[in-house]
Amino acid sequence: MSESTANSTFNYWQSLFREALPASLLEQVKKCEEESEIIREALTEYELIVDSAEQVRERPKDYNQQKIFYSGKKKNHTFKNQFIVLPKGEDIVDVVVGKPGPKSDINICRERLAKFDDKQRLSGDKAYLGEQQIRTPHKKPKNGELTPQQKKDNKLFSSNRIFVEHVIRLVKIFKIAGERFRLNSSKYSEVILTICGLVRLRTGALVLQVIKASESTETIEVVFAHTFGAVLMQSLMGETPKTALHR
């Protein structure tokens, strides 16, 4: 297969998957204000988990862009992605992709908190210290030590947060998300969001229902609807009519 054919095939299917599979729960309901309000309220029953990950990219040609994307932590030019997930990693609630690697985790998160209810609780690692809505582990005091109880609490805290790492691992199974990103940087966000949609479909967090399909000799037109995975359906069905939970 020639390079141009491979590129055309990749872009064709990537755009179809991106359109059909919302990358996050909030994206899934964003076009319906009533559903968005229902979901934001339902999410307050959970303590969501937030974490970020960096991916190496090709070095930008522009010197100013090189400075913006150079990560001292990774000693390379990187993109940073942030994931907010349900407990046990049962769904991707929100995802931010393509931020410059050096940008702090807490600032990325603060930019997204407006999408959530003011009462929403989250848990994050020490990179999120200082944000009231985010619970973080005990920090070792200067010239001091953590108490045995604090160490125990931190261990339990880490065991509850590990599920966001599992979600990030599922995304990185796709080589284009786990290795150096070699495509044009302008495609990065759409590619990673497409992968998030595929991960949600794979884990059952996103259910894709085909409700109509018409086939001709040349094209297949599919009309589909999204429904929520079992976790949210279980918590919402008691108070909300089923018809209000479909897209």
Number of C-alpha atoms within 10 A of each C-alpha: 6 6 8 9 10 11 11 11 11 11 14 11 11 15 13 11 17 19 12 17 23 22 27 25 23 19 14 22 21 13 11 11 10 12 18 19 15 16 20 17 15 15 20 16 12 12 17 24 27 25 23 23 15 22 21 22 21 16 17 15 8 8 9 9 13 17 14 16 22 21 20 11 10 13 9 17 24 28 25 22 22 21 22 25 26 22 19 16 22 19 25 26 22 20 22 20 19 19 18 21 25 19 14 14 22 20 12 17 20 13 10 15 12 9 12 18 15 12 12 18 18 21 22 25 19 14 14 23 16 11 15 10 17 20 20 20 19 16 13 12 8 6 5 7 11 13 11 9 9 15 16 12 14 17 12 12 18 16 11 15 21 15 18 26 18 13 22 22 13 19 21 17 13 13 10 17 20 16 13 14 18 12 12 9 14 9 12 19 15 16 19 23 21 21 24 25 24 21 24 24 18 12 15 16 23 25 17 17 12 11 9 10 10 9 9 7 5 5 8 9 10 12 11 13 13 18 17 21 19 14 13 18 14 10 13 17 12 9 8 12 10 12 7 12 19 13 16
